[in-house]
C-alpha cells in the first residue's frame, strides 16, 4: 500500500462508507503525511455523517410513531413570513414517502442559501405530494396575521394532491377535519415540518426577489420585506406601496387616512 499513489487512495476513500472496512487497516502503517491527512479528513466526514444520521432519526420519531399507528400519508405544515412589513405569508404542506432520507434536513433558517435551494428541489422531486398556500398583504391587513397564517396553512393542505391521514404542524392548530399534532419548534423536531419550512421559505424568497425587480428601492432581494434599516430608510424616502402591510408598525403610522 505504501507504493499506492495518494490520488488512488483518495479515490478509494471517497467510496468508503464504513469504519470497519479492511482498506483502512492497510493505511495504518503508511507514514506519508498526505495519506494521514486523507484518513483524518475521511474520519471527520464519517463522524459528521453519523451525527446527521442520528439527527435525522431523532427528527423522524413523530412520523415513525404515526406509521406504526397505521397512517400512510403524513403531511408536515409550516409557514414563512409572519414578521415582515411587506409581502405575503406563505405556507407549505409536504407529504414525504416512508423511506425518505435527506441528511442535514432541518429548520430552513439554519440552512445556507445554496443548501436550502438544493433541498427545495430534492423535496419537490421526491415528495408524495406538496402544496403551497399564499395569503397577500391586503388579506393580512383585513383578517390579521394570525388568521392569515392559519389560512395559508389550510390552503397549502387543500392543494395537496393526496389526502393526508395526519398533519404535523409547527405550533398551530387548524380548523380541518384531519387528525393533527401541533409541535412547538416543529421545524427542528420533525422531518416533515422541516421539509415544509424549506419549501415555504424558498417560495417566499422567490416571490420577494421578483418583487424586488419591480420595486428595487426597497432592497427586497436582501431583506425579504423585513424591517431592516435599509428597508425602513426606503419607506421614509419613497413611501409605502401596495405590498406593504398597512396594519404593521411603522407602516401603519404612514398610511394616509
Secondary structure as GFF3:
##gff-version 3
##sequence-region A 1 257
A	DSSP	alpha_helix	6	15	.	.	.	ID=ss1
A	DSSP	alpha_helix	22	27	.	.	.	ID=ss2
A	DSSP	alpha_helix	33	58	.	.	.	ID=ss3
A	DSSP	alpha_helix	61	68	.	.	.	ID=ss4
A	DSSP	beta_strand	74	80	.	.	.	ID=ss5
A	DSSP	beta_strand	89	95	.	.	.	ID=ss6
A	DSSP	three_ten_helix	108	110	.	.	.	ID=ss7
A	DSSP	alpha_helix	113	126	.	.	.	ID=ss8
A	DSSP	beta_strand	129	135	.	.	.	ID=ss9
A	DSSP	alpha_helix	137	143	.	.	.	ID=ss10
A	DSSP	alpha_helix	145	158	.	.	.	ID=ss11
A	DSSP	beta_strand	166	170	.	.	.	ID=ss12
A	DSSP	beta_strand	179	183	.	.	.	ID=ss13
A	DSSP	three_ten_helix	186	188	.	.	.	ID=ss14
A	DSSP	alpha_helix	191	214	.	.	.	ID=ss15
A	DSSP	three_ten_helix	216	218	.	.	.	ID=ss16
A	DSSP	alpha_helix	220	223	.	.	.	ID=ss17
A	DSSP	alpha_helix	229	238	.	.	.	ID=ss18
A	DSSP	three_ten_helix	252	254	.	.	.	ID=ss19
###
